[in-house]
Amino acid sequence: MIKLKKIINEGIYGKFWWMNPRGKLTRVMKSDPQTGHQETAIELLQAMGIQPANDVFKQMYDLGWLRVAYKGDRGVYVIEFTANFNEQPNTRQLDSLKDLADELQASEIRNSSTKQTYAFGIWQ
């Protein structure tokens, strides 16, 4: 898990990951979130022995991966994830998202496709 202190020291405006079906996060280290997620997806697919297709996002979503972002402004931060439209995270992924939101003191977890929010922490 990423420590809040480290993220604050980095002067964050957002952090980005891919989450596998088992709930493990892989950090997107590229500076631009769109191309960073794309480049990281290509690397992950190649590491799995899968040839990247033209739409690597759809390819990752079809394999059960989530695109995850921690973003916000002025102290109000959210964990936002993207999956295939109308798909929900599995139990392991949702537990990992809740742990991440608790650790990073996010105000909510949101599905960017459906705009659904998820309860977590002491308020659930």
Beta strands, then each sheet from edge to edge (+ up, - down):
strand 1: 14-19
strand 2: 25-27
strand 3: 66-73
strand 4: 76-82
strand 5: 108-111
strand 6: 117-118
sheet 1: 2+ 1- 3+ 4- 5- 6+
end
